[in-house]
Amino acid sequence: MKKGNLFAALLATILIFSSCKKSDTDCNLIPAKIIRYDCDRVIFHIVTTESIGDTDWEDVQTGQRYSNVVSYYNTCKIAELTNGEKVTLYVSFKEPESNPTIPDCFRCEALSQNPPQTKVDFATISKSACKITTN
């Protein structure tokens, strides 16, 4: 008799959790690890099996090679989230623009050393892998 009660309790638990609303969480964000901060851009390594960005890029400051490397030009927005640390953020991409605007949060006089050629704009930037949405 105890096996029957245990089975019924397990089945009820599964039904309760499977009926929970799953649309409140968006886990389609892609990990983007900060490789380097330059004066006018942040350079990211996009951690995915998809081909996004420069395929064989070398960080001339460290000699390390990366694939899936992109430049993001809103350094102020990233600095607000990371306090200048090299962390992994989670992003989704906007549709590419032919000539993206560079935010004017400060003036940069230095030239970036060997920047990636791929420029991106993010639709979402988060510190966590899943963005919780509220209604």
HELIX and SHEET records of a PDB file:
HELIX    1   1 LYS A    2  SER A   18  1                                  17    
HELIX    2   2 THR A   75  THR A   82  1                                   8    
SHEET    1   A 2 THR A  25  ASP A  26  0                                        
SHEET    2   A 2 LYS A 131  ILE A 132 -1                                        
SHEET    1   B 6 LYS A 119  VAL A 120  0                                        
SHEET    2   B 6 VAL A  69  TYR A  72  1                                        
SHEET    3   B 6 VAL A  42  ILE A  46 -1                                        
SHEET    4   B 6 ILE A  30  TYR A  37 -1                                        
SHEET    5   B 6 THR A  88  PHE A  93 -1                                        
SHEET    6   B 6 PHE A 122  SER A 126 -1                                        
SHEET    1   C 2 TRP A  57  GLU A  58  0                                        
SHEET    2   C 2 ARG A  65  TYR A  66 -1                                        
END                                                                             
